[in-house]
Amino acid sequence: MTGTTALPTTSEARTPHQVWLRVRGLLLAVLILVVAGVALAAARSGGQHGRLDPRSADPYGSRAVAELLKDRGVSVDVVTTLDEAEAAAGPDTTLLVAGPNVLTGHQQRRLRAATADSAGRTVLIAPGGPSVTRLAPGVRPVSPRPVTARPPRCELPAARAAGAADMGGIHYATGERDATACYPDDGSAAPLLVLPGDGAGDTVLLGSPDILYNDRLDQQGNASLGLQLLGSRPHLVWYLPSLDDPSAAEGGTGTDNGDDTGDSGAGGESGFIGLIPSGWLWGTLQLALAAVLAAIWRGRRLGPLVTERLPVAVRASESTEGRARLYRKADARDRASSALRSATRTRIAPLLGVSPRDSDSPTVLLPAVASRLRTPGSDLRSLLFGPAPADDAALVLLTDQLDALEREVRTS
């Protein structure tokens, strides 16, 4: 039985150890990113859980203001659907909408229709963009400003009684004369805007929810302002919009008329991308950038040269014969003769004391060859630098003459 010869290992066949050495750095980087992401999410989850939820005691929750309102005889109910919010609207009710930007365009129009004639108070927390157009017509949002302690600088009794408060976020401007703007910057826009409605009702736009957070309620006049804005009626309905609200799927047939040309079905500003937190979008962008940089980094690494054994041995004579057949098939006598002459000049130049760079110079090589030959009868220029042979016979003759010239130079 003939033994099986093992093929030599090449650079394409890597051992498990080599693979591990190449990928361990990348795996370590991925592990660090995962651990850092989990740690960051765990660190932030404690402070972000239950944001603006009256049942949450976390720093960003609003349980403190809800309990203070209950102590003053105001009932606080939490609803998560638009149907419940519409049913609760009335003259004795303050409806607080914690996330108006989460609502679809259809939901916002329904909410506006339910609260416009309710004679109650509607408090909108940081509405922006198209939300303001639908929920508070005639109001224009202005770019957000930092949340800092600001004096009221208005005639609203609740603001004057509270004094300085932590206000900021989105600012609002309107041309309505009866509107009251409080805590403004140097311009006409303000983070607290009260719009009078029909009868005794009104709409309050609050550019930032900070005064309602548990960790800020005891600062400045935040508690006083929050209690007066939310406790003007005996009943407070705290509307926390939910993504699984059945009403979010309504209004996508294009039957709504009006001014919402920017709506596309039920998406509006609350489309799929709009519902993704900005942190996830930035994180995805950073991961994509890291992947591109890693691809560029790995693509530029060609690695060291590796010496490999050829699978078969090719003799020099076979390579020469194969190239000769290609020349003959292409009828390339000019290329063949040029290669023969160049090789001859390169071999005899060192024998004549001519440098390799001057081997292709007729003015240097030809005198040296002529001085070495005993009987310089042939035309050396035509032999070493002449034109291409006219036929195969002339090419064979040229080959014989070059061989004879090289032998004579070597033996002289």
C-alpha positions as CSV (number, residue, x, y, z in Angstrom):
1,M,0.0,0.0,0.0
2,T,1.3,3.3,-1.0
3,G,1.6,5.7,2.0
4,T,-0.3,9.0,1.9
5,T,2.0,12.0,1.8
6,A,0.8,14.9,4.0
7,L,0.6,18.2,2.2
8,P,2.6,21.0,3.8
9,T,0.8,23.5,5.9
10,T,0.3,26.8,4.1
11,S,-0.6,30.3,5.4
12,E,-4.3,29.6,4.5
13,A,-4.5,26.6,6.8
14,R,-4.3,28.2,10.3
15,T,-4.1,26.3,13.5
16,P,-6.6,27.0,16.3
17,H,-3.9,28.7,18.3
18,Q,-3.1,31.1,15.4
19,V,-6.8,31.9,15.0
20,W,-7.1,32.6,18.7
21,L,-4.1,35.0,18.6
22,R,-5.7,36.9,15.7
23,V,-9.2,37.3,17.2
24,R,-8.5,37.6,20.9
25,G,-8.0,41.4,20.7
26,L,-11.3,41.9,18.9
27,L,-13.1,39.6,21.3
28,L,-11.6,41.5,24.2
29,A,-12.8,44.8,22.8
30,V,-16.3,43.5,22.2
31,L,-16.4,42.1,25.8
32,I,-15.3,45.5,27.2
33,L,-18.1,47.2,25.2
34,V,-20.7,44.8,26.4
35,V,-19.7,45.1,30.0
36,A,-19.5,48.9,29.8
37,G,-22.9,49.0,28.2
38,V,-24.5,46.8,30.8
39,A,-22.8,48.8,33.6
40,L,-24.0,52.1,32.2
41,A,-27.5,50.8,31.7
42,A,-27.6,49.5,35.3
43,A,-26.2,52.8,36.6
44,R,-28.7,54.9,34.7
45,S,-31.7,52.6,35.2
46,G,-32.0,53.6,38.9
47,G,-32.4,57.3,38.0
48,Q,-34.5,56.9,34.8
49,H,-37.1,54.4,35.9
50,G,-40.6,55.8,36.1
51,R,-39.7,59.2,34.7
52,L,-42.6,61.6,35.5
53,D,-44.7,58.8,36.9
54,P,-46.7,59.9,40.0
55,R,-46.3,56.4,41.4
56,S,-42.5,56.4,41.2
57,A,-40.3,57.4,44.1
58,D,-37.1,57.5,41.9
59,P,-35.3,60.8,41.5
60,Y,-37.0,61.4,38.1
61,G,-40.4,60.2,39.3
62,S,-43.2,62.5,40.5
63,R,-44.6,60.7,43.5
64,A,-43.8,63.5,45.9
65,V,-45.9,66.1,44.2
66,A,-48.7,63.6,43.8
67,E,-48.7,62.9,47.5
68,L,-48.7,66.6,48.4
69,L,-51.7,67.1,46.1
70,K,-53.5,64.3,47.8
71,D,-52.8,65.8,51.2
72,R,-54.5,69.0,50.0
73,G,-57.6,67.1,48.9
74,V,-56.9,66.7,45.2
75,S,-57.6,63.2,43.8
76,V,-54.9,61.9,41.5
77,D,-55.7,59.2,38.9
78,V,-53.2,57.7,36.5
79,V,-54.5,56.8,33.0
80,T,-52.5,55.2,30.1
81,T,-55.0,55.3,27.2
82,L,-56.5,58.2,25.2
83,D,-60.1,56.9,25.8
84,E,-59.6,57.2,29.6
85,A,-58.1,60.7,29.2
86,E,-61.0,61.9,27.1
87,A,-63.5,60.5,29.5
88,A,-61.9,62.2,32.4
89,A,-61.7,65.7,30.9
90,G,-64.1,68.1,32.5
91,P,-64.5,71.5,34.3
92,D,-63.3,70.0,37.6
93,T,-60.3,68.2,36.2
94,T,-56.7,69.1,35.5
95,L,-55.4,66.8,32.7
96,L,-51.7,66.5,32.7
97,V,-50.2,64.9,29.6
98,A,-46.7,63.6,30.5
99,G,-45.6,62.7,27.0
100,P,-47.5,64.6,24.3
101,N,-44.7,64.0,21.7
102,V,-45.4,60.2,22.0
103,L,-48.9,60.6,20.8
104,T,-49.6,60.2,17.1
105,G,-51.1,63.0,15.1
106,H,-54.6,61.5,15.2
107,Q,-54.4,61.1,19.0
108,Q,-53.2,64.7,19.4
109,R,-56.2,66.0,17.4
110,R,-58.6,63.8,19.4
111,L,-57.1,65.1,22.7
112,R,-57.3,68.7,21.5
113,A,-61.0,68.2,20.6
114,A,-61.8,66.7,24.0
115,T,-60.1,69.4,26.1
116,A,-60.9,72.5,24.1
117,D,-64.5,72.6,25.3
118,S,-64.1,70.9,28.7
119,A,-63.6,74.1,30.7
120,G,-60.9,72.3,32.6
121,R,-57.1,72.8,32.7
122,T,-54.8,70.9,30.4
123,V,-51.1,70.8,31.3
124,L,-48.7,69.8,28.4
125,I,-45.2,68.7,29.4
126,A,-42.5,69.8,26.9
127,P,-44.5,69.5,23.7
128,G,-42.4,70.3,20.6
129,G,-42.6,70.5,16.9
130,P,-45.9,69.4,15.4
131,S,-47.3,68.6,18.8
132,V,-47.6,72.3,19.7
133,T,-49.4,73.0,16.4
134,R,-52.0,70.4,17.1
135,L,-52.4,70.8,20.9
136,A,-52.0,74.5,21.2
137,P,-52.7,76.3,17.9
138,G,-51.1,79.7,17.5
139,V,-48.1,78.8,19.7
140,R,-44.6,78.5,18.2
141,P,-41.8,76.5,20.0
142,V,-38.4,77.9,20.3
143,S,-35.1,76.1,20.7
144,P,-34.5,74.6,24.2
145,R,-32.6,76.6,26.9
146,P,-30.8,75.3,30.0
147,V,-32.9,74.6,33.1
148,T,-31.8,77.1,35.8
149,A,-33.4,79.1,38.6
150,R,-35.4,81.9,37.1
151,P,-37.6,84.7,38.4
152,P,-41.2,84.6,37.2
153,R,-41.3,88.1,35.6
154,C,-45.1,87.7,34.9
155,E,-48.5,88.5,36.5
156,L,-49.6,84.9,36.9
157,P,-50.6,84.5,40.6
158,A,-49.2,81.0,40.8
159,A,-45.8,82.1,39.5
160,R,-45.6,85.2,41.6
161,A,-46.5,83.2,44.8
162,A,-43.8,80.6,43.9
163,G,-41.1,83.0,43.1
164,A,-37.9,81.7,41.5
165,A,-38.2,78.1,40.1
166,D,-36.1,75.7,38.0
167,M,-37.4,76.5,34.6
168,G,-36.0,76.0,31.1
169,G,-36.3,73.5,28.3
170,I,-38.4,74.4,25.3
171,H,-39.6,78.0,25.1
172,Y,-42.9,79.1,23.6
173,A,-44.0,82.2,21.9
174,T,-47.5,83.3,20.8
175,G,-49.2,86.3,19.4
176,E,-52.4,85.8,21.6
177,R,-52.9,88.8,23.8
178,D,-54.5,87.0,26.7
179,A,-51.7,84.5,27.0
180,T,-49.4,84.7,30.0
181,A,-45.7,84.0,29.6
182,C,-43.6,83.4,32.7
183,Y,-39.9,82.8,33.5
184,P,-38.8,84.2,30.1
185,D,-35.3,84.9,28.9
186,D,-34.4,88.2,27.4
187,G,-36.7,87.5,24.4
188,S,-40.5,87.1,24.3
189,A,-40.4,83.3,24.5
190,A,-40.9,81.6,27.9
191,P,-40.8,78.1,29.2
192,L,-44.2,78.5,31.0
193,L,-47.1,79.7,28.9
194,V,-50.8,79.8,30.0
195,L,-53.4,80.0,27.2
196,P,-56.9,80.9,28.2
197,G,-59.6,78.7,26.7
198,D,-63.4,78.8,26.5
199,G,-65.0,79.7,29.7
200,A,-62.9,78.9,32.8
201,G,-60.6,76.5,31.0
202,D,-57.0,77.0,30.0
203,T,-54.0,75.2,28.6
204,V,-50.6,75.3,30.3
205,L,-47.4,74.6,28.3
206,L,-44.4,73.6,30.5
207,G,-41.1,73.5,28.6
208,S,-39.4,71.2,31.1
209,P,-40.7,68.7,33.7
210,D,-37.9,69.4,36.2
211,I,-40.1,71.2,38.8
212,L,-42.2,68.0,39.1
213,Y,-39.3,65.6,39.7
214,N,-38.8,64.2,43.2
215,D,-35.2,65.3,43.5
216,R,-36.0,68.9,42.6
217,L,-39.3,69.5,44.3
218,D,-37.7,70.9,47.5
219,Q,-35.6,73.4,45.5
220,Q,-36.4,77.0,44.8
221,G,-40.2,77.5,44.5
222,N,-40.7,74.3,42.5
223,A,-43.1,72.7,45.0
224,S,-45.3,75.8,45.2
225,L,-45.5,76.3,41.5
226,G,-46.2,72.6,40.8
227,L,-48.9,72.4,43.4
228,Q,-50.7,75.5,42.1
229,L,-50.5,74.5,38.4
230,L,-51.8,71.0,39.1
231,G,-54.0,71.7,42.1
232,S,-56.3,74.3,40.7
233,R,-59.1,71.7,40.3
234,P,-60.2,69.0,42.7
235,H,-59.4,66.2,40.4
236,L,-56.0,65.6,38.6
237,V,-55.8,63.0,35.8
238,W,-52.2,62.1,35.1
239,Y,-52.0,60.8,31.5
240,L,-49.0,58.6,30.8
241,P,-49.2,57.8,27.0
242,S,-48.7,54.2,26.3
243,L,-47.3,52.7,23.1
244,D,-49.8,49.8,23.2
245,D,-52.8,52.2,23.3
246,P,-55.3,50.9,20.6
247,S,-56.0,54.5,19.6
248,A,-52.5,54.8,18.2
249,A,-53.4,52.6,15.3
250,E,-56.3,54.7,14.3
251,G,-56.3,57.7,11.9
252,G,-54.0,56.1,9.3
253,T,-56.4,56.2,6.4
254,G,-55.9,59.8,5.5
255,T,-59.5,60.8,6.2
256,D,-58.4,63.6,8.6
257,N,-58.7,67.0,7.2
258,G,-57.0,70.1,8.4
259,D,-53.6,71.5,8.7
260,D,-51.5,68.5,9.4
261,T,-49.9,68.0,6.0
262,G,-46.8,66.6,7.7
263,D,-48.7,63.6,9.0
264,S,-48.1,60.2,7.3
265,G,-50.8,57.9,8.6
266,A,-50.5,57.5,12.3
267,G,-46.8,58.2,12.4
268,G,-46.4,61.9,12.5
269,E,-43.5,62.8,14.8
270,S,-44.1,59.5,16.7
271,G,-43.1,57.1,14.0
272,F,-40.9,54.1,14.6
273,I,-37.6,56.1,14.6
274,G,-39.2,58.8,16.8
275,L,-40.1,56.2,19.4
276,I,-36.5,55.0,19.7
277,P,-34.7,56.8,22.5
278,S,-31.9,59.1,21.3
279,G,-29.3,57.2,23.3
280,W,-30.0,54.0,21.3
281,L,-29.7,55.9,18.0
282,W,-26.4,57.4,19.0
283,G,-25.2,54.0,20.3
284,T,-26.0,52.3,17.0
285,L,-24.2,55.1,15.0
286,Q,-21.1,54.7,17.2
287,L,-21.2,50.9,16.8
288,A,-21.5,51.3,13.0
289,L,-18.5,53.7,13.0
290,A,-16.5,51.3,15.1
291,A,-17.2,48.5,12.7
292,V,-16.1,50.6,9.7
293,L,-12.9,51.6,11.5
294,A,-12.2,48.0,12.5
295,A,-12.7,46.9,8.9
296,I,-10.3,49.6,7.6
297,W,-7.8,48.6,10.3
298,R,-7.9,44.9,9.5
299,G,-8.0,45.6,5.7
300,R,-4.7,47.5,5.8
301,R,-2.9,44.6,7.5
302,L,-1.3,42.5,4.8
303,G,0.7,40.5,7.3
304,P,4.3,39.3,7.0
305,L,5.6,37.5,3.9
306,V,5.3,33.7,4.3
307,T,7.6,31.3,2.4
308,E,5.7,28.4,1.0
309,R,6.7,25.3,-0.8
310,L,5.2,24.9,-4.3
311,P,2.9,21.9,-4.6
312,V,4.8,20.7,-7.7
313,A,8.3,21.4,-9.0
314,V,8.5,23.1,-12.4
315,R,11.8,22.8,-14.3
316,A,13.3,25.9,-15.8
317,S,13.4,24.2,-19.2
318,E,9.6,23.6,-19.1
319,S,9.0,27.3,-18.2
320,T,11.2,28.4,-21.1
321,E,9.5,26.1,-23.6
322,G,6.1,27.2,-22.5
323,R,7.0,30.8,-22.9
324,A,8.5,30.1,-26.3
325,R,5.3,28.4,-27.5
326,L,3.3,31.4,-26.3
327,Y,5.6,33.7,-28.4
328,R,5.2,31.5,-31.4
329,K,1.4,31.2,-31.1
330,A,1.2,35.0,-30.9
331,D,3.7,35.4,-33.7
332,A,5.6,37.7,-31.3
333,R,9.1,37.5,-32.9
334,D,9.8,41.1,-31.8
335,R,9.2,40.3,-28.1
336,A,11.2,37.1,-28.4
337,S,14.2,38.7,-30.1
338,S,14.1,41.6,-27.7
339,A,14.2,39.1,-24.7
340,L,17.0,37.1,-26.3
341,R,19.2,40.2,-27.0
342,S,18.5,41.7,-23.5
343,A,19.5,38.5,-21.8
344,T,22.7,38.2,-23.8
345,R,23.7,41.8,-23.1
346,T,23.0,41.3,-19.4
347,R,25.2,38.2,-19.3
348,I,28.2,39.5,-21.2
349,A,28.3,43.0,-19.7
350,P,30.0,41.8,-16.4
351,L,32.5,39.8,-18.5
352,L,33.5,43.0,-20.4
353,G,33.8,45.2,-17.3
354,V,30.6,47.1,-18.2
355,S,28.2,48.0,-15.4
356,P,24.7,46.4,-15.6
357,R,23.1,49.9,-16.1
358,D,25.2,50.4,-19.2
359,S,24.4,47.0,-20.7
360,D,21.6,48.5,-22.9
361,S,23.7,51.5,-24.0
362,P,25.2,50.8,-27.5
363,T,27.9,53.5,-27.1
364,V,29.3,51.8,-24.1
365,L,28.7,48.1,-24.7
366,L,29.6,47.8,-28.4
367,P,33.2,49.1,-28.1
368,A,33.8,46.8,-25.2
369,V,32.6,43.8,-27.2
370,A,34.6,44.7,-30.3
371,S,37.8,45.0,-28.2
372,R,37.3,41.5,-26.8
373,L,36.7,39.7,-30.1
374,R,39.6,38.3,-32.0
375,T,37.9,38.5,-35.4
376,P,35.2,41.2,-35.2
377,G,33.7,40.5,-38.6
378,S,30.0,40.5,-37.7
379,D,27.8,43.6,-37.4
380,L,27.6,43.8,-33.6
381,R,25.0,46.7,-33.6
382,S,22.6,44.7,-35.7
383,L,23.2,41.6,-33.7
384,L,22.7,43.1,-30.2
385,F,20.4,46.1,-31.0
386,G,19.0,45.3,-34.4
387,P,15.4,45.0,-35.6
388,A,13.1,42.1,-35.1
389,P,13.6,39.0,-37.4
390,A,11.4,38.8,-40.4
391,D,10.5,35.1,-39.9
392,D,11.1,32.1,-37.7
393,A,14.2,31.1,-39.5
394,A,15.8,34.4,-39.0
395,L,14.8,34.2,-35.3
396,V,16.6,30.8,-35.0
397,L,19.7,32.3,-36.8
398,L,19.7,35.2,-34.4
399,T,19.7,32.8,-31.5
400,D,22.6,30.9,-32.8
401,Q,24.6,34.1,-33.4
402,L,24.0,35.4,-29.9
403,D,25.1,32.0,-28.4
404,A,28.2,32.1,-30.5
405,L,29.0,35.7,-29.5
406,E,28.5,34.9,-25.8
407,R,30.9,31.8,-26.1
408,E,33.5,33.8,-27.8
409,V,33.4,36.6,-25.2
410,R,33.7,34.0,-22.4
411,T,36.6,32.2,-23.9
412,S,38.6,35.3,-25.1
